[in-house]
Amino acid sequence: MSKKQMILMACLGLCALQAQAQSLCVYDPMGAQGDTYAFMKDYALAAKQWGADISLQPYPDDQRASDDFKSGKCDALATTGIRARQFNNFSGSIDSAGGVPDEATAKIIISWMANPRLAPELQRSNTEIVGVSLLGPAYPMINDRSINTMSKLSGKRFGVLDYDKAQQAVVGKIGATPIVVNLSSIGNKFNSAQIDVIDLPAVAFKALELHKGMGTKGAIVRYPVAYITTQIVIHPAKFPDYYGQKSRYWVADQLDRQVETVRRIESSIEKRYWMDIPPLDKMNYDKFMRDARISLESEGAYDKRMGSLLKKIRCVQNPSSYECSLRDE
């Protein structure tokens, strides 16, 4: 090979490498200082083994991160499963109301998201879910402990995310007053007493300084209304072949790390902020959430196939549950 040919080959190789550089927009309420962003730094490092060269961009605003992904400013997006539902209702329905009641169920379904048999469910015409990880259970956070039963939620101002129609419907069924918010405004509205109740994972407690809104009377109700995931969405045309499955394997392998992060965050919140509910109340909440979830599945807000899959896992975990003999989910 002549020297000129060698130079040409080197240039072509360099151009190919440059063509495979990708940008990943990361939603984290703490920006570049948050746990999600730290996780994605390791992800970007691992992605080099799969032929990608990822640069991260932190976004404290999930709406802006999603918009930049849709407009093509980002080749990939790491955001909540609720926000990712617009790209893939199947994986986004993991975050459904009451669909995942505990950590054991969460670990199983997240592990299954790396199963190659489910890969077709994660691919759409111009997007692909290439990783599902755990952000943590969303708990009701209240500004007054006297709101300790479902009936007492009636008429209370409940912060609902502007893009989550399913949450808005559930809150309406409770009889509470939905107050539309986004993740950028929800903390300020709760802390300034414009809303009485919000559902958020524990990571938001310190990030949004929610202790200000709770004062001495508020609490975090230890009842997970949903398990919130972090999902990585890509424009597959911007990534090497077979990238998606390699990525899903790696993310699933990090599950124990993510579980430990959630536990650490929850244990760092002072015990005085937590409030438990009686077992009978929990059963009533479970039944209500199930009825609301089935209704939303019939309307297409949640994916029925994911609903069925989650029920199978719940019934493996708790075969004596009343729902396991029913055939409506």
Secondary structure, 3 states (H helix, E strand, C coil): CCHHHHHHHHHHHHHHHHHCEEEEEEECCCHHHCHHHHHHHHHHHHHHHHCCEEEEEEECCHHHHHHHHHHCCCCEEEEEHHHHCCCCHHHHHHHCCCCCCCHHHHHHHHHHCCCHHHHHHHECCCCEEEEEEEEEEEEEEECCCCCCCCHHHCCCEEEEECCCHHHHHHHHHHCCEEEEECCCCHHHHHHCCCCCEEEEECHHHHHCCCHHHHCCCCEEECCCCEEEEEEEEECHHHCCCCHHHHHHHHHHHCHHHHHHHHHHHHHCCCHHHEECCCHHHHHHHHHHHHHHHHHHHHCCCCCHHHHHHHHHHHHHHCCCCHHHHCCCC
